[in-house]
Amino acid sequence: MPDEELVELKFRLYDGSDVGPFQYSPTATVSMLKERIVSEWPKDKKIVPKSASDIKLINAGKILENGKTVAQCKAPFDDLPKSVITMHVVVQPSPTKARPEKKIDEETPQRSCCSCTIM
């Protein structure tokens, strides 16, 4: 690859601390960034993502899609030379198994009681 300019990124966590900065190729995908964040996540945090799917990355007010590359995600004002791009990290744990729904006993007829009083 001829002189591919690396992009320097840091990731701002929910409590204001940062992970990084790290240098990435413009062809690196958002999925790759998420994997790196999970592997570098500080152990002393209360909220810890279990996998890359628990993380959302936000840059310039937009949630980044996993298949997009770093070059596609850069905001136009991030083209300053040697600037570090800060992306925000939101941890949303994957939904746990849904609670089993209560089964309605079909044998018991349901009574609906409704009353209106007009005075």
MARKOLMAR-643218 format. One record per residue: residue in three letters; residue number from 1; x, y, z of N, C-alpha, C in turn. Coordinates in pm, 1 decimal, padded with zeros to 6 digits. Example, Ala and Ser with C-alpha at 12.3 -4.5 7.8 and 13.67 -1.06 7.14 Angstrom:
! MARKOLMAR-643218
(site 'ALA'; 1; (01319.0; -00569.0; 00780.0); (01230.0; -00450.0; 00780.0); (01320.0; -00330.0; 00780.0))
(site 'SER'; 2; (01285.0; -00225.0; 00708.0); (01367.0; -00106.0; 00714.0); (01290.0; 00003.0; 00787.0))
END
This chain:
! MARKOLMAR-643218
(site 'MET'; 1; (00083.8; -00118.3; 00000.0); (00000.0; 00000.0; 00000.0); (00088.1; 00124.3; 00000.0))
(site 'PRO'; 2; (00073.0; 00205.6; -00098.3); (00160.8; 00320.9; -00110.4); (00121.2; 00432.6; -00015.0))
(site 'ASP'; 3; (00205.4; 00458.0; 00082.3); (00190.3; 00569.9; 00175.7); (00046.2; 00594.0; 00221.7))
(site 'GLU'; 4; (-00015.1; 00490.1; 00272.0); (-00150.7; 00505.0; 00324.2); (-00143.7; 00580.4; 00456.0))
(site 'GLU'; 5; (-00211.2; 00693.3; 00464.3); (-00205.7; 00775.9; 00583.8); (-00297.2; 00717.1; 00690.7))
(site 'LEU'; 6; (-00239.8; 00687.9; 00807.3); (-00318.2; 00629.6; 00915.7); (-00402.9; 00737.1; 00983.3))
(site 'VAL'; 7; (-00515.7; 00694.1; 01035.3); (-00608.0; 00782.9; 01104.6); (-00595.0; 00754.8; 01253.7))
(site 'GLU'; 8; (-00578.1; 00860.1; 01333.2); (-00562.9; 00842.9; 01478.0); (-00698.3; 00865.6; 01545.4))
(site 'LEU'; 9; (-00743.2; 00762.6; 01619.5); (-00873.9; 00766.5; 01684.9); (-00859.6; 00742.3; 01834.2))
(site 'LYS'; 10; (-00943.5; 00810.6; 01912.3); (-00958.0; 00776.2; 02053.0); (-01106.7; 00762.4; 02079.2))
(site 'PHE'; 11; (-01139.9; 00688.2; 02183.3); (-01277.7; 00654.5; 02209.8); (-01316.5; 00703.8; 02349.1))
(site 'ARG'; 12; (-01414.4; 00790.8; 02354.9); (-01460.0; 00850.6; 02480.8); (-01567.8; 00761.9; 02541.8))
(site 'LEU'; 13; (-01544.5; 00718.3; 02666.0); (-01637.8; 00631.0; 02736.0); (-01743.7; 00712.3; 02809.1))
(site 'TYR'; 14; (-01840.8; 00643.0; 02866.6); (-01955.0; 00705.9; 02933.2); (-01916.0; 00795.8; 03049.9))
(site 'ASP'; 15; (-01802.7; 00769.8; 03112.6); (-01763.5; 00848.5; 03230.2); (-01663.8; 00959.1; 03195.6))
(site 'GLY'; 16; (-01638.1; 00979.6; 03068.0); (-01547.2; 01085.4; 03024.8); (-01403.4; 01041.1; 03006.3))
(site 'SER'; 17; (-01370.5; 00918.7; 03045.0); (-01234.1; 00869.2; 03023.4); (-01221.1; 00822.3; 02878.2))
(site 'ASP'; 18; (-01097.4; 00803.8; 02835.2); (-01070.8; 00767.4; 02695.9); (-00999.7; 00633.8; 02686.0))
(site 'VAL'; 19; (-01023.7; 00564.4; 02576.0); (-00947.7; 00446.3; 02536.5); (-00873.0; 00489.3; 02410.9))
(site 'GLY'; 20; (-00742.9; 00473.7; 02412.5); (-00664.1; 00514.5; 02296.9); (-00583.7; 00638.1; 02327.6))
(site 'PRO'; 21; (-00528.6; 00703.4; 02231.4); (-00553.0; 00692.9; 02087.9); (-00478.8; 00575.6; 02023.1))
(site 'PHE'; 22; (-00538.7; 00527.5; 01914.8); (-00481.1; 00421.4; 01833.3); (-00480.6; 00468.7; 01688.7))
(site 'GLN'; 23; (-00390.0; 00412.1; 01609.8); (-00384.2; 00446.3; 01468.1); (-00444.8; 00332.8; 01386.5))
(site 'TYR'; 24; (-00529.0; 00371.0; 01291.0); (-00597.1; 00273.9; 01206.9); (-00580.8; 00310.1; 01060.4))
(site 'SER'; 25; (-00586.7; 00208.9; 00977.4); (-00589.5; 00228.8; 00833.5); (-00728.0; 00282.7; 00796.9))
(site 'PRO'; 26; (-00738.5; 00368.1; 00697.1); (-00869.5; 00416.0; 00653.8); (-00961.9; 00304.3; 00605.4))
(site 'THR'; 27; (-00904.7; 00186.9; 00576.2); (-00987.0; 00074.7; 00530.3); (-01036.0; -00013.5; 00644.6))
(site 'ALA'; 28; (-00996.2; 00017.4; 00768.6); (-01043.5; -00059.2; 00884.3); (-01193.4; -00036.5; 00901.1))
(site 'THR'; 29; (-01265.0; -00142.0; 00937.3); (-01410.5; -00130.5; 00952.2); (-01448.3; -00094.7; 01095.1))
(site 'VAL'; 30; (-01570.7; -00048.8; 01111.0); (-01623.5; -00015.2; 01243.3); (-01624.4; -00139.6; 01332.4))
(site 'SER'; 31; (-01651.9; -00255.6; 01274.1); (-01648.0; -00381.2; 01350.7); (-01509.8; -00404.8; 01410.8))
(site 'MET'; 32; (-01405.8; -00375.6; 01334.8); (-01268.5; -00392.1; 01384.9); (-01242.0; -00295.7; 01500.6))
(site 'LEU'; 33; (-01292.7; -00173.3; 01489.6); (-01275.8; -00075.5; 01597.6); (-01343.4; -00125.8; 01724.6))
(site 'LYS'; 34; (-01463.5; -00177.5; 01710.7); (-01538.7; -00226.3; 01826.9); (-01466.1; -00342.0; 01896.3))
(site 'GLU'; 35; (-01410.9; -00433.2; 01816.4); (-01335.5; -00545.5; 01873.8); (-01216.6; -00494.0; 01954.0))
(site 'ARG'; 36; (-01148.6; -00395.3; 01901.5); (-01033.0; -00338.2; 01971.8); (-01076.2; -00270.7; 02102.0))
(site 'ILE'; 37; (-01187.8; -00199.8; 02097.3); (-01238.0; -00132.9; 02218.1); (-01269.4; -00235.3; 02326.2))
(site 'VAL'; 38; (-01335.5; -00344.6; 02289.4); (-01368.5; -00448.8; 02387.4); (-01241.3; -00507.2; 02447.3))
(site 'SER'; 39; (-01139.6; -00530.9; 02365.0); (-01015.4; -00589.9; 02416.1); (-00936.3; -00492.2; 02503.5))
(site 'GLU'; 40; (-00949.9; -00363.0; 02478.7); (-00875.6; -00261.6; 02554.8); (-00959.3; -00197.2; 02666.4))
(site 'TRP'; 41; (-01080.6; -00244.7; 02688.3); (-01171.6; -00183.5; 02785.2); (-01110.0; -00186.6; 02925.1))
(site 'PRO'; 42; (-01110.2; -00074.7; 02996.6); (-01053.5; -00071.2; 03132.6); (-01128.4; -00166.9; 03225.8))
(site 'LYS'; 43; (-01052.8; -00242.0; 03302.4); (-01111.8; -00344.8; 03390.0); (-01182.6; -00285.8; 03511.5))
(site 'ASP'; 44; (-01153.5; -00160.1; 03546.1); (-01210.4; -00101.4; 03667.1); (-01345.9; -00034.2; 03644.5))
(site 'LYS'; 45; (-01403.6; -00044.9; 03526.8); (-01531.1; 00019.8; 03496.8); (-01648.5; -00065.0; 03546.4))
(site 'LYS'; 46; (-01755.4; 00004.0; 03586.4); (-01875.4; -00065.6; 03633.3); (-01947.8; -00134.2; 03518.2))
(site 'ILE'; 47; (-01955.7; -00065.0; 03405.3); (-02024.1; -00119.2; 03288.8); (-01918.5; -00171.5; 03192.0))
(site 'VAL'; 48; (-01927.7; -00300.3; 03160.7); (-01829.3; -00363.0; 03073.1); (-01903.9; -00434.6; 02960.6))
(site 'PRO'; 49; (-01871.3; -00404.7; 02835.1); (-01936.8; -00476.0; 02724.8); (-01886.1; -00619.5; 02718.0))
(site 'LYS'; 50; (-01976.3; -00712.4; 02690.7); (-01937.1; -00852.8; 02680.2); (-01885.2; -00885.4; 02540.5))
(site 'SER'; 51; (-01935.0; -00811.3; 02442.6); (-01890.9; -00834.9; 02304.7); (-01900.7; -00704.4; 02226.4))
(site 'ALA'; 52; (-01850.5; -00707.5; 02104.9); (-01853.1; -00588.5; 02019.8); (-01995.3; -00548.2; 01984.0))
(site 'SER'; 53; (-02088.5; -00642.2; 01987.0); (-02227.6; -00609.0; 01953.9); (-02294.7; -00526.8; 02064.1))
(site 'ASP'; 54; (-02233.0; -00519.4; 02181.3); (-02286.2; -00438.3; 02291.6); (-02248.0; -00291.0; 02278.8))
(site 'ILE'; 55; (-02166.0; -00257.5; 02179.9); (-02111.8; -00122.3; 02167.5); (-02171.4; -00051.5; 02046.3))
(site 'LYS'; 56; (-02200.5; 00075.8; 02065.7); (-02237.7; 00165.0; 01955.1); (-02131.8; 00274.1; 01950.3))
(site 'LEU'; 57; (-02082.3; 00304.8; 01831.8); (-01985.6; 00413.7; 01813.4); (-02056.8; 00531.7; 01749.3))
(site 'ILE'; 58; (-02030.5; 00650.3; 01803.6); (-02092.4; 00772.1; 01752.2); (-01982.7; 00868.7; 01712.0))
(site 'ASN'; 59; (-01993.2; 00920.2; 01590.1); (-01900.3; 01021.0; 01540.9); (-01981.7; 01127.1; 01467.8))
(site 'ALA'; 60; (-01959.6; 01251.3; 01504.1); (-02029.6; 01364.7; 01442.8); (-02180.4; 01347.2; 01452.2))
(site 'GLY'; 61; (-02227.6; 01292.9; 01563.7); (-02370.3; 01279.3; 01587.5); (-02437.3; 01164.1; 01516.6))
(site 'LYS'; 62; (-02359.0; 01076.0; 01453.7); (-02417.6; 00964.3; 01381.0); (-02368.0; 00832.4; 01438.9))
(site 'ILE'; 63; (-02460.8; 00736.7; 01451.9); (-02422.8; 00601.7; 01493.8); (-02360.7; 00532.8; 01373.1))
(site 'LEU'; 64; (-02241.3; 00478.5; 01393.1); (-02166.1; 00419.0; 01282.2); (-02208.4; 00274.5; 01259.3))
(site 'GLU'; 65; (-02221.0; 00238.5; 01133.3); (-02260.1; 00103.3; 01095.1); (-02137.4; 00013.3; 01088.7))
(site 'ASN'; 66; (-02154.8; -00113.8; 01126.7); (-02042.3; -00208.1; 01135.4); (-01966.1; -00224.9; 01005.4))
(site 'GLY'; 67; (-02032.3; -00224.1; 00892.7); (-01967.0; -00249.6; 00764.6); (-01892.9; -00130.3; 00707.0))
(site 'LYS'; 68; (-01912.6; -00011.6; 00762.2); (-01848.0; 00108.7; 00709.7); (-01699.7; 00110.2; 00747.2))
(site 'THR'; 69; (-01620.1; 00176.7; 00663.3); (-01477.6; 00190.6; 00692.5); (-01453.0; 00322.0; 00765.9))
(site 'VAL'; 70; (-01334.2; 00333.6; 00822.2); (-01295.8; 00456.8; 00891.8); (-01301.8; 00575.1; 00795.8))
(site 'ALA'; 71; (-01257.1; 00555.7; 00672.9); (-01258.7; 00664.4; 00574.6); (-01401.0; 00711.3; 00546.5))
(site 'GLN'; 72; (-01497.6; 00619.8; 00544.4); (-01636.2; 00655.9; 00518.8); (-01700.3; 00726.9; 00638.5))
(site 'CYS'; 73; (-01646.1; 00705.8; 00756.4); (-01705.2; 00760.5; 00878.7); (-01648.6; 00895.6; 00919.0))
(site 'LYS'; 74; (-01539.1; 00936.5; 00858.4); (-01477.4; 01063.6; 00897.1); (-01567.3; 01179.9; 00859.7))
(site 'ALA'; 75; (-01583.6; 01271.3; 00953.6); (-01658.7; 01393.9; 00924.8); (-01568.1; 01487.8; 00846.2))
(site 'PRO'; 76; (-01623.3; 01573.9; 00762.6); (-01540.4; 01662.9; 00680.1); (-01444.9; 01750.5; 00761.0))
(site 'PHE'; 77; (-01485.7; 01792.7; 00881.2); (-01397.8; 01880.3; 00959.1); (-01286.9; 01804.0; 01028.9))
(site 'ASP'; 78; (-01285.4; 01671.1; 01015.6); (-01178.0; 01591.1; 01074.8); (-01057.9; 01577.8; 00982.6))
(site 'ASP'; 79; (-01057.8; 01648.4; 00872.0); (-00949.1; 01638.8; 00776.2); (-00828.4; 01724.7; 00812.3))
(site 'LEU'; 80; (-00825.2; 01776.7; 00931.7); (-00710.3; 01854.8; 00975.2); (-00589.6; 01763.1; 00987.1))
(site 'PRO'; 81; (-00472.3; 01809.2; 00949.4); (-00355.5; 01722.5; 00956.9); (-00320.4; 01689.1; 01102.4))
(site 'LYS'; 82; (-00287.8; 01564.2; 01124.7); (-00241.6; 01515.2; 01255.1); (-00341.5; 01540.7; 01368.0))
(site 'SER'; 83; (-00469.5; 01542.2; 01337.8); (-00567.5; 01559.8; 01443.7); (-00615.1; 01422.0; 01491.6))
(site 'VAL'; 84; (-00648.7; 01413.2; 01618.5); (-00702.1; 01290.4; 01675.3); (-00853.9; 01301.2; 01671.6))
(site 'ILE'; 85; (-00918.6; 01203.3; 01613.2); (-01063.9; 01201.5; 01604.1); (-01118.6; 01130.5; 01727.4))
(site 'THR'; 86; (-01210.8; 01195.4; 01795.6); (-01273.4; 01134.9; 01913.0); (-01408.7; 01078.8; 01873.9))
(site 'MET'; 87; (-01427.6; 00950.5; 01901.4); (-01556.2; 00885.6; 01880.4); (-01613.4; 00850.6; 02016.8))
(site 'HIS'; 88; (-01742.2; 00863.6; 02031.1); (-01807.3; 00833.1; 02157.8); (-01856.0; 00689.7; 02157.4))
(site 'VAL'; 89; (-01841.8; 00624.7; 02274.7); (-01878.9; 00484.8; 02289.3); (-02000.6; 00475.9; 02380.5))
(site 'VAL'; 90; (-02103.1; 00408.7; 02332.7); (-02222.4; 00383.4; 02412.6); (-02232.3; 00232.4; 02430.2))
(site 'VAL'; 91; (-02248.5; 00189.4; 02555.1); (-02261.6; 00046.6; 02582.3); (-02409.3; 00015.7; 02599.6))
(site 'GLN'; 92; (-02459.8; -00070.3; 02513.7); (-02597.3; -00118.0; 02522.3); (-02591.4; -00268.9; 02523.5))
(site 'PRO'; 93; (-02603.2; -00329.9; 02642.2); (-02596.5; -00475.4; 02646.8); (-02703.6; -00538.3; 02558.2))
(site 'SER'; 94; (-02669.0; -00650.9; 02500.0); (-02764.7; -00722.6; 02417.2); (-02885.4; -00758.9; 02501.1))
(site 'PRO'; 95; (-03002.5; -00756.0; 02441.7); (-03121.3; -00789.9; 02520.4); (-03111.1; -00932.2; 02572.0))
(site 'THR'; 96; (-03144.0; -00948.1; 02698.3); (-03140.7; -01081.8; 02757.1); (-03264.3; -01157.6; 02710.9))
(site 'LYS'; 97; (-03268.7; -01282.4; 02745.0); (-03383.0; -01362.2; 02704.3); (-03510.2; -01298.9; 02758.7))
(site 'ALA'; 98; (-03608.1; -01294.4; 02674.8); (-03734.9; -01234.3; 02715.1); (-03798.5; -01319.1; 02824.9))
(site 'ARG'; 99; (-03861.6; -01250.7; 02916.9); (-03930.5; -01323.4; 03022.5); (-04043.0; -01405.0; 02960.8))
(site 'PRO'; 100; (-04062.1; -01525.8; 03010.6); (-04171.1; -01605.5; 02954.9); (-04305.0; -01537.4; 02985.1))
(site 'GLU'; 101; (-04386.8; -01532.7; 02883.3); (-04515.7; -01468.3; 02900.7); (-04605.3; -01557.4; 02985.2))
(site 'LYS'; 102; (-04687.4; -01493.1; 03063.7); (-04782.0; -01569.3; 03143.7); (-04887.3; -01626.2; 03050.1))
(site 'LYS'; 103; (-04912.5; -01752.8; 03066.5); (-05012.9; -01816.0; 02983.0); (-05150.0; -01786.8; 03040.8))
(site 'ILE'; 104; (-05239.9; -01754.6; 02954.9); (-05376.0; -01728.2; 02998.2); (-05447.4; -01861.1; 03003.3))
(site 'ASP'; 105; (-05503.8; -01886.3; 03116.2); (-05575.6; -02011.2; 03133.6); (-05703.6; -02004.7; 03051.1))
(site 'GLU'; 106; (-05707.7; -02084.6; 02944.5); (-05820.7; -02078.9; 02853.0); (-05948.0; -02135.8; 02913.8))
(site 'GLU'; 107; (-05933.8; -02217.6; 03015.3); (-06050.5; -02279.5; 03075.7); (-06126.1; -02182.2; 03165.2))
(site 'THR'; 108; (-06058.3; -02083.5; 03219.6); (-06122.6; -01988.3; 03308.3); (-06175.6; -01872.9; 03224.6))
(site 'PRO'; 109; (-06306.5; -01854.5; 03224.2); (-06358.7; -01742.3; 03145.7); (-06319.0; -01610.0; 03210.3))
(site 'GLN'; 110; (-06284.8; -01516.7; 03127.7); (-06247.0; -01386.0; 03180.8); (-06371.4; -01300.2; 03191.4))
(site 'ARG'; 111; (-06378.9; -01231.8; 03301.8); (-06490.3; -01142.1; 03323.6); (-06440.1; -01000.6; 03310.3))
(site 'SER'; 112; (-06510.8; -00925.5; 03236.1); (-06473.0; -00784.2; 03229.2); (-06579.7; -00704.3; 03302.7))
(site 'CYS'; 113; (-06534.7; -00627.6; 03391.2); (-06625.6; -00544.7; 03469.0); (-06601.2; -00400.5; 03431.5))
(site 'CYS'; 114; (-06705.5; -00336.4; 03395.3); (-06694.0; -00196.8; 03359.7); (-06816.2; -00125.4; 03414.5))
(site 'SER'; 115; (-06793.9; -00017.1; 03475.3); (-06909.3; 00058.2; 03524.8); (-06886.7; 00205.3; 03502.3))
(site 'CYS'; 116; (-06991.5; 00270.9; 03468.9); (-06986.8; 00415.2; 03448.9); (-07094.6; 00478.9; 03535.9))
(site 'THR'; 117; (-07062.2; 00586.5; 03595.7); (-07158.5; 00658.8; 03676.3); (-07167.5; 00798.7; 03622.2))
(site 'ILE'; 118; (-07288.0; 00841.1; 03584.9); (-07309.3; 00974.7; 03536.1); (-07396.6; 01046.9; 03637.4))
(site 'MET'; 119; (-07353.5; 01155.6; 03684.0); (-07430.2; 01231.1; 03783.4); (-07476.1; 01361.5; 03730.5))
END
